[in-house]
């Protein structure tokens, strides 16, 4: 558990000195970067910067920059900046709308690379004849108002910004939206309001279910991401301040000072940690995933399975869209893989088709593209390298959403095996100690080259592993997976982490993906749950504490992934204590207990995977530690002999 006191990261409880050190590093790194952003340039360097009104295009990319404040429907001033392409207008426009610094695109900080925008994507859009528009949400950056997480105004202001853009003399009235993360969520919030002139959106790495996606996946409190995100938001505001100081925009400077002064009371950390359950508070858009069926604009979305920031879940909103006008690219890798040239090369023809209205045949191409074994030129699983040159080893396509899979059920056996056969009689329970220190994977605080997963072996007393015999055929899985457990503990509550890995014949173990469950939050929404997706209620009234070591049934959601398990490899699920995963860091019950996992015909604990394809993969498995965010380590658990599943039991 952590608290912020006078700008310091204070550890109240931790399970090991290594975790304490890691969290201290997080605080130091983030606060250091925040301080740099607050005072990014000494006075001696400011003399050489562009003066107010003298907006210099980067390498001649844009012809003109316009900046100012637009009115939302209630009169709130929202900061905007517009980059116009060379040539005679009017132009179609692509908007970047978020709470970072899009209202300052083209300014001093942007030109220096101090921006959350992607200037290379902006340059590609400008070259294709699009005006690039940046708008800050109310209560953020230079815009007026108060910051309020997931406020309804995030969507209605987006509507107003689209319609304002369409009404400008340099605009031809056709508007699209692009970018990822905060600027991905904002597109969905805007699009559910259906502004008449919004033709298409391209959200990447979005959050549409605040609690289940990020704040408390599986009911386990994720304090680290909301804390770090809040600091990052303020850092981005100070980048906007840098541009405002050069441009003499005192309104912006005053607004940023006011936002920073009140931020602690409304920060994502306070919202995520102190409000642990789903609510229906008026004026909030917590359940935007329920509204996406309203979207009329064309949608192309991107998901990274090992996304260290917002995670890959995204409320599974793509399955609720109109399949005729929806497209998806999914890949292994990190949050910022939206910058990949291969992905961005799809955006221009998508926008040409749906924003400009060109008949280029885009709608006839596969609506689903799944990238497997994606690498960067540096060939490292732990470094992002040059994400622009990310290249998949295999691409599978599908005509339309949703992605079609068949459930493959594998029983967890007391022997440590995963089998397609259910136990015919009760077997001895498997057990492990809780809490213990489990290996981190892809930690967002790590220095380049840090190898937590590779160097930290599983605690044999704090981990149980269940593994298939070597596969008889190559099996490709996609979507979430569910670890359905009959478990008990001697304490009123406990948290479970489930990790899917691939075990290779050469003794290496490859990380695939993870999920979590707080046992007291195990109550399911039966209408929304499927064999591969346990959908938790996550309301305060649904909490059920454990009693008297009585076995209970709980389903752990493994966040969605796509992975090829090639012939001869084994599928494994590991159960242990939650540990840092990307930018997710957890807090929760810490009373010592022994968690028991039951096996038997009436208490059949199992792993349920979404089988997408059997065989048909020609590419060889990639070398260890070369695939983005899927590191390898030495296998320390036994592999059953015999023949593993061949996919024939999936149905």
Secondary structure as the mmCIF struct_conf table of DSSP 4:
data_model
#
loop_
_struct_conf.conf_type_id
_struct_conf.id
_struct_conf.beg_label_comp_id
_struct_conf.beg_label_asym_id
_struct_conf.beg_label_seq_id
_struct_conf.end_label_comp_id
_struct_conf.end_label_asym_id
_struct_conf.end_label_seq_id
STRN STRN1 UNK A 2 UNK A 5
TURN_TY1_P TURN_TY1_P1 UNK A 6 UNK A 7
STRN STRN2 UNK A 8 UNK A 11
BEND BEND1 UNK A 12 UNK A 12
BEND BEND2 UNK A 15 UNK A 15
HELX_RH_AL_P HELX_RH_AL_P1 UNK A 17 UNK A 38
TURN_TY1_P TURN_TY1_P2 UNK A 39 UNK A 39
BEND BEND3 UNK A 41 UNK A 41
HELX_RH_AL_P HELX_RH_AL_P2 UNK A 43 UNK A 46
TURN_TY1_P TURN_TY1_P3 UNK A 47 UNK A 48
BEND BEND4 UNK A 49 UNK A 49
HELX_LH_PP_P HELX_LH_PP_P1 UNK A 50 UNK A 51
TURN_TY1_P TURN_TY1_P4 UNK A 52 UNK A 53
HELX_RH_3T_P HELX_RH_3T_P1 UNK A 58 UNK A 60
BEND BEND5 UNK A 63 UNK A 63
STRN STRN3 UNK A 64 UNK A 71
TURN_TY1_P TURN_TY1_P5 UNK A 73 UNK A 74
BEND BEND6 UNK A 75 UNK A 75
STRN STRN4 UNK A 77 UNK A 84
HELX_LH_PP_P HELX_LH_PP_P2 UNK A 85 UNK A 85
BEND BEND7 UNK A 86 UNK A 89
STRN STRN5 UNK A 91 UNK A 98
BEND BEND8 UNK A 99 UNK A 101
HELX_RH_3T_P HELX_RH_3T_P2 UNK A 102 UNK A 104
TURN_TY1_P TURN_TY1_P6 UNK A 105 UNK A 106
BEND BEND9 UNK A 107 UNK A 107
HELX_RH_AL_P HELX_RH_AL_P3 UNK A 108 UNK A 111
TURN_TY1_P TURN_TY1_P7 UNK A 112 UNK A 113
BEND BEND10 UNK A 115 UNK A 117
HELX_RH_AL_P HELX_RH_AL_P4 UNK A 119 UNK A 127
TURN_TY1_P TURN_TY1_P8 UNK A 128 UNK A 129
STRN STRN6 UNK A 130 UNK A 136
HELX_LH_PP_P HELX_LH_PP_P3 UNK A 137 UNK A 137
TURN_TY1_P TURN_TY1_P9 UNK A 138 UNK A 139
BEND BEND11 UNK A 140 UNK A 140
TURN_TY1_P TURN_TY1_P10 UNK A 141 UNK A 142
BEND BEND12 UNK A 143 UNK A 143
BEND BEND13 UNK A 145 UNK A 145
TURN_TY1_P TURN_TY1_P11 UNK A 149 UNK A 150
STRN STRN7 UNK A 151 UNK A 151
TURN_TY1_P TURN_TY1_P12 UNK A 152 UNK A 152
HELX_RH_AL_P HELX_RH_AL_P5 UNK A 153 UNK A 166
TURN_TY1_P TURN_TY1_P13 UNK A 167 UNK A 167
BEND BEND14 UNK A 168 UNK A 168
TURN_TY1_P TURN_TY1_P14 UNK A 169 UNK A 170
STRN STRN8 UNK A 171 UNK A 180
TURN_TY1_P TURN_TY1_P15 UNK A 181 UNK A 181
HELX_RH_AL_P HELX_RH_AL_P6 UNK A 182 UNK A 191
TURN_TY1_P TURN_TY1_P16 UNK A 192 UNK A 193
TURN_TY1_P TURN_TY1_P17 UNK A 196 UNK A 197
STRN STRN9 UNK A 198 UNK A 204
BEND BEND15 UNK A 205 UNK A 205
BEND BEND16 UNK A 208 UNK A 209
HELX_RH_PI_P HELX_RH_PI_P1 UNK A 210 UNK A 215
TURN_TY1_P TURN_TY1_P18 UNK A 216 UNK A 216
HELX_RH_3T_P HELX_RH_3T_P3 UNK A 217 UNK A 219
STRN STRN10 UNK A 221 UNK A 222
HELX_RH_AL_P HELX_RH_AL_P7 UNK A 223 UNK A 247
TURN_TY1_P TURN_TY1_P19 UNK A 248 UNK A 248
HELX_RH_AL_P HELX_RH_AL_P8 UNK A 250 UNK A 262
HELX_RH_3T_P HELX_RH_3T_P4 UNK A 263 UNK A 265
TURN_TY1_P TURN_TY1_P20 UNK A 266 UNK A 266
HELX_RH_AL_P HELX_RH_AL_P9 UNK A 268 UNK A 274
BEND BEND17 UNK A 277 UNK A 277
TURN_TY1_P TURN_TY1_P21 UNK A 282 UNK A 283
STRN STRN11 UNK A 284 UNK A 284
TURN_TY1_P TURN_TY1_P22 UNK A 286 UNK A 287
HELX_RH_3T_P HELX_RH_3T_P5 UNK A 288 UNK A 290
TURN_TY1_P TURN_TY1_P23 UNK A 291 UNK A 291
HELX_RH_3T_P HELX_RH_3T_P6 UNK A 292 UNK A 294
BEND BEND18 UNK A 297 UNK A 297
STRN STRN12 UNK A 298 UNK A 304
TURN_TY1_P TURN_TY1_P24 UNK A 305 UNK A 306
BEND BEND19 UNK A 308 UNK A 310
BEND BEND20 UNK A 312 UNK A 312
HELX_RH_3T_P HELX_RH_3T_P7 UNK A 314 UNK A 320
BEND BEND21 UNK A 321 UNK A 321
HELX_RH_3T_P HELX_RH_3T_P8 UNK A 323 UNK A 325
STRN STRN13 UNK A 326 UNK A 331
BEND BEND22 UNK A 332 UNK A 333
HELX_RH_3T_P HELX_RH_3T_P9 UNK A 335 UNK A 339
HELX_RH_AL_P HELX_RH_AL_P10 UNK A 341 UNK A 351
HELX_RH_PI_P HELX_RH_PI_P2 UNK A 352 UNK A 356
HELX_RH_3T_P HELX_RH_3T_P10 UNK A 362 UNK A 364
BEND BEND23 UNK A 365 UNK A 365
BEND BEND24 UNK A 367 UNK A 367
STRN STRN14 UNK A 368 UNK A 372
BEND BEND25 UNK A 373 UNK A 373
STRN STRN15 UNK A 375 UNK A 375
TURN_TY1_P TURN_TY1_P25 UNK A 377 UNK A 378
BEND BEND26 UNK A 381 UNK A 382
HELX_RH_3T_P HELX_RH_3T_P11 UNK A 387 UNK A 389
STRN STRN16 UNK A 391 UNK A 391
BEND BEND27 UNK A 393 UNK A 393
STRN STRN17 UNK A 394 UNK A 398
BEND BEND28 UNK A 399 UNK A 402
HELX_LH_PP_P HELX_LH_PP_P4 UNK A 403 UNK A 404
STRN STRN18 UNK A 406 UNK A 412
TURN_TY1_P TURN_TY1_P26 UNK A 414 UNK A 415
BEND BEND29 UNK A 416 UNK A 416
STRN STRN19 UNK A 417 UNK A 417
STRN STRN20 UNK A 418 UNK A 419
BEND BEND30 UNK A 420 UNK A 421
HELX_LH_PP_P HELX_LH_PP_P5 UNK A 422 UNK A 423
BEND BEND31 UNK A 424 UNK A 425
STRN STRN21 UNK A 427 UNK A 434
BEND BEND32 UNK A 435 UNK A 435
HELX_LH_PP_P HELX_LH_PP_P6 UNK A 438 UNK A 440
STRN STRN22 UNK A 441 UNK A 441
BEND BEND33 UNK A 442 UNK A 442
TURN_TY1_P TURN_TY1_P27 UNK A 444 UNK A 445
HELX_LH_PP_P HELX_LH_PP_P7 UNK A 446 UNK A 447
TURN_TY1_P TURN_TY1_P28 UNK A 448 UNK A 449
HELX_RH_AL_P HELX_RH_AL_P11 UNK A 452 UNK A 455
BEND BEND34 UNK A 456 UNK A 456
HELX_LH_PP_P HELX_LH_PP_P8 UNK A 457 UNK A 459
TURN_TY1_P TURN_TY1_P29 UNK A 460 UNK A 461
BEND BEND35 UNK A 462 UNK A 462
STRN STRN23 UNK A 464 UNK A 467
HELX_LH_PP_P HELX_LH_PP_P9 UNK A 468 UNK A 471
BEND BEND36 UNK A 472 UNK A 473
STRN STRN24 UNK A 475 UNK A 488
BEND BEND37 UNK A 490 UNK A 492
STRN STRN25 UNK A 495 UNK A 503
TURN_TY1_P TURN_TY1_P30 UNK A 505 UNK A 506
BEND BEND38 UNK A 507 UNK A 507
STRN STRN26 UNK A 508 UNK A 518
HELX_RH_3T_P HELX_RH_3T_P12 UNK A 519 UNK A 521
STRN STRN27 UNK A 524 UNK A 524
TURN_TY1_P TURN_TY1_P31 UNK A 526 UNK A 528
BEND BEND39 UNK A 531 UNK A 532
STRN STRN28 UNK A 536 UNK A 536
HELX_RH_3T_P HELX_RH_3T_P13 UNK A 540 UNK A 542
TURN_TY1_P TURN_TY1_P32 UNK A 548 UNK A 549
STRN STRN29 UNK A 552 UNK A 565
TURN_TY1_P TURN_TY1_P33 UNK A 567 UNK A 568
STRN STRN30 UNK A 570 UNK A 576
STRN STRN31 UNK A 581 UNK A 581
TURN_TY1_P TURN_TY1_P34 UNK A 582 UNK A 583
STRN STRN32 UNK A 584 UNK A 584
STRN STRN33 UNK A 586 UNK A 587
STRN STRN34 UNK A 593 UNK A 599
BEND BEND40 UNK A 600 UNK A 603
STRN STRN35 UNK A 606 UNK A 614
BEND BEND41 UNK A 615 UNK A 615
BEND BEND42 UNK A 619 UNK A 619
HELX_LH_PP_P HELX_LH_PP_P10 UNK A 620 UNK A 623
TURN_TY1_P TURN_TY1_P35 UNK A 624 UNK A 625
BEND BEND43 UNK A 627 UNK A 627
TURN_TY1_P TURN_TY1_P36 UNK A 628 UNK A 629
STRN STRN36 UNK A 632 UNK A 634
BEND BEND44 UNK A 637 UNK A 637
BEND BEND45 UNK A 642 UNK A 642
BEND BEND46 UNK A 647 UNK A 647
TURN_TY1_P TURN_TY1_P37 UNK A 648 UNK A 649
#
